């Protein structure tokens, strides 16, 4: 039930992806230029996620670093707003403030789901704020969804001071037709992607408005006085590009994404019923096919709430489920894959109920 932290959306070894990649690799593995699969995937992504341009990387971490670089170069400013509990890659870690190993940006850490305080911080740093980077749902931070009003008010204020709004949808682009922020009714300037689109191969991408992405157009014909170079031998490697075309074009179409989101919502409701029946101080949070169990009485609204979980009970939940054949993240995260059957989901519910019964006893 971990789903490789959302990367394993297709399950293990999807034959459509593997056959297409194997055929492509018999022709070439990596080229020092654009190739047909890259062009096809770029078009699929721009149409699916309503973007003008997209560029490819090898991971979501790289995509977020490049998106921030774009905002810094486009605005000429130096500060980057992130949110407490956020995670945007190994060098962009904000579980409890700013990690000492983070990339050396000038970060402003704002409270998640607190629009008033966040807008105050935006105004405080208005002249130097280059970007606001937000997950529509804290993934590593506990599957805590952003409230629609919070996202809307923050995006509006960020744009008012000239900052670039960056959406980290590395995990959440699986939700709905065009990602979770679109389902919340807000549109970012740059979106980052990764995980499942690679179909099991390494993958990342960032895309959005043409005026921002065109900083990467280094051709003399463009006549730009300011450009950003984006090197990376394997950014457009044939395996990942080919896999991505199969994932978005055949396996996980917009219609399939809608259905999978709805299936996840229904399963999370069933989990909540089991928890309520048990009477245990355990709850579930999430959105669509991503969710997390919490040793808390009520679902968390931010990372501060997540930090209040009963650590011993949280670990016992993980071990109890594992003992009954259900693998989740130790922190409680579960992510539905396309290949998980209804019978398997029923087994998960039974195992959860049995685990809670044993803990109560």
N, C-alpha and C positions, 0 to 999 in steps of 0.2 A: 504493500500500500504506500510505499514511499515514492514510487515512480521516479527514482533517480533525481529527487528534488525538483521535479517537474520536467526534467530533460527527457525522461523515458515515457513520454506521452503515447508513443506508438507501441509500447511494450518492448519485448526483446526480439531483435532480429527480424524486423518487418521485411518479408521477402520481396515486396515491390521495390523498396528502397535498395536492398542489397543487390538485387538483379540489375537494376539500373546503374548503380555505382560500379559493379563489376564490369559491365559492358563498357562504361565510359573509361574506366582505368585501363582497359585493353588498348585504348587509343592514346591516352595521355594521362599524366597524373597531375602535373602542375605546369603552368605556362607563365611566361613573363609578360602577360598582356591580357586583354579582354578575350573571353571565349563565349560560345553560344549559351552554355548553361548559366553563366553569370548574367548575361543579358536577359534570359528567360526568367530567372529568379528575381532579378531587379524589377521587372515588369509585374510579376505576380505580387511582390511585396508592396509596390507602390499602389497597385489597384486595390489590394485587400485592405491595406492599412491607411489608405487615403493620404499618400505622401507624394511630394514632387520628385524627390531624389532619394536614393539610398546608397550607402557604401558598406562594404563587407569587412569584417574582422574575424579573428579566430575564437573570440569568446565574448560573453556579455560584459566581462570586466573591461576588456579593451574597448568595447563599444561605448561604455560609459566614460572612460578616460578621453576618448576622442570627441564625444559629444561635449564634454566640459571644455576641452581645448577649443572647439569650434566657438563656443560662447565667449570664451576669454578673448579670442582673436577678433571676433565680430564686434564686441562691445568696447574693447580696449580697457576693460575693468579687471579686477583681480579677485573679488570675493565670490564664494560659491555657497549658497544656502542648501543645507541638507536637513534631515529630520532625525530626531532621537529615535533609535531603534532601527534605523535604515541600514540597508546593506546593498552595495552596488559593485561588489567585487572585493578581492583580497586586499586591495590598497584603498578601498573606500568603505570603511567599516565603522558603524556608528551605534553599536549595540548599547554602549554606555558612554555617550559623548564621542570624542574623536580619538581613535586608536593611535598610539605613538608610531606605528609603522605605516600609517596612511601616506598616500602621495602628498607631496608638500604644497597643497593648495591652501589658500586662506579661507577656512571654513567658518560659516555661521550656522550653528546647530539650533534648529527651531523645534518647538513641541508639535508632535503629530496630532492631528484632529483638533487643534486649538487655533482657529482662524484669527481671532482677535490678537493674540500674542504674536502670531507669525506675521501678520500685517504690520504690527508695530516694529518688529525687527526689520522687515523689508523697508519701511520708511526710515528707520535709523541708519541703514546702510545703503540708502537709495543711490547715492552718487557713485558707489564703488561696487555695487552688486551686479555681477555678470550673469549669474544663472541661479535658478531654483530647480533642484533635482528632487523629484518625488516619485515614490512607488505608489500606484493606486491601491496597493495592499502591501503592508509590511510582510515580506515573505519570510526571511530568516528571523524577523522580529516577532513572529507568532501568528501569521495570517490574520492581521488586523486591518480590515478594509478602511480606506479613507471615506469619510462622509462626503457626499456629493456637494453639500454647501461649503464645506471646508475647502475642497479642491477648487471649486469655482471662485471663491473669494480670494484665495491665495494666487491663483493664476491671473485673475483680473488685476490684483495689486502689483504683482511682479511685472506684468506688461506695462502698467502705468508708469513705472520707474525706469523702463527700458531694459529690464532683465530678460534673458531667454529662459523659457519654461522647458525643462527637459523631463520627459516621462521615462522612467525605468520600467519597461514592460518586458524585461527579459523572461520573467515567469508568467506574467499576467496577460500577455498578448494571446494566450490560448482562449481567453474568455470572449464569448460572443463573436460577431462577424469581424470586428476590427480592434479588439482589445478592450481592456476593462475601463480605461478612461473614457472611451467613446460611450460605453454603457452608463457611465456616471454623468454623461452630458457635457464633458469638457474636452477641449482639443489643445494639446501641447504644440510647441514649436519644433522640437526634436524628440524622436522616440528611439529608444534602444531596445534591441532584441537579442535573443540567444537561445540556448537550451534546445527545446523540442524541434525547432525549424531545421536543425541539422540532421534530424532523424537518427541520432546515435553517433554522428560525427561532430567534431568540434565546429562551433558556429557562433558568430556574432554579427550584428549589423546596427547601423544608426542611420536614421533618415528623417526627412521632414521638409521644411520650407526651402524652396529653391534659392532664395537670397542668402541663406545660411550655408547650405551644402555646396553652393557654387564657389565658396572659398577654396575648394579642393580642385577647381578647374585650373590646372597649371598650363594649359595650352596657350601658345602665343596669340592665337586668334581671339582668345577671350579678352585680352587686353587689360587684365586685372593688375592693379599696382600692389595688391596685398593678396597673397595666396598662402595656403597651408599644404605642406607635403604630407602624404599619407602612404608610407612605405609598409611593406609586409609581404614577403614572398608567398605565403600561404593564405593571404586574405581571401583570395578567390579560388582556392584549391578545388580541383574538379570533383573530388569526392563530396565535399560539403555542398557545393553549388548544385550538383546533380541530385543529391539527397533532398535538398530544400525544394527543388522543383517538384519532386514526387510528393513530398509532405503537403505543400500548400496547393498543388495542382490536382492531386488525386486522392490522397489519404485523408487529409484534414481540411476539407473544403469549408467555406463559410457556413454552409448549412450544417455540416458535421460539428463544427465548433459551437454553434448555437445549441444543438441537441446535447452535446457533451457538457456544456455549461448548465443546462437545465437538469441533466442527470446528476451532476454534482450537487446542485442545490437540493434536490430531492433526497439524496443520500445523507447530506448534512442534517436535514430535518429528521431523518430516521435516527441518526446518531443522537440528536438532541432528545428524542423521545426515550431512548434507552437510558440516557443520563438522568433525565427527569424521573423516570420510573425507579431508578436505583436510590434516589435521594442523596447521592454522594456529592460532595463539594467539587464537582467536575463539570466543566462546560465545554462547548465547542464554538469556535469562530471560523470565519472564512468567507469565501465567495466562489461560486461555481465549483469546479473540480479540485480546488485547493482548500484545505482546512487544517485546523490544529486543535488538539485536545489540551485543555488547561486545567490544572488543579486549582481552580478558582470557582467561587460561587456564581459569578456573572461574567459574561464575555468581556474581554479587555477592550478599551478604546485607544490605548497607546502603550508604549513600551514600559512606562512606569507601572501600569497595571500588570503587565506580563511579569515584571520583576517580583511581584508579590506572590507568585505561585508557591505552593507547598512543594519544595524540591524533592522531598522523600516520596510523597504521593505521586509526583510526576514520574519519577523513576520506576516506581512500582507499577504504574499503568503501562509503561513501555515494556517492562519485563513480563508482566502478566499477559499482555497481548502476544509477545514474542513466544512465550511458553505455549500458547494456543495456536501457533502457526501464522501469526499476523505480524509482519515487519513494518514498523513505522520509523520515523526519525525519533531519536531519544527525546527530543524536545516536544514531541507530540504531533508533528506534521504528517499529514496524509495527502497524497495526490493521486487522483483517479487516472489510470491509463485507459486507453481505448479498449484494450484486450481484457480488462477485468470483467468477469461475467456477473450476472445478477446473483447466481448461486454463491459466488465468492464474496460478494458484498453482504449477502445474508449471513455467511460464516463470520465475517468481521463483526457484524452486529451481535451475533451470538457470543463470540469471543469477548467482546467488550462487556456484555452483560455478565458473563461468567467471571471475568476479571474483577468487576466491581463487587459481585457477590462474595468472592473469596476475600477481598480486602475488607469488606464489612464484617465478615465472620472473624 
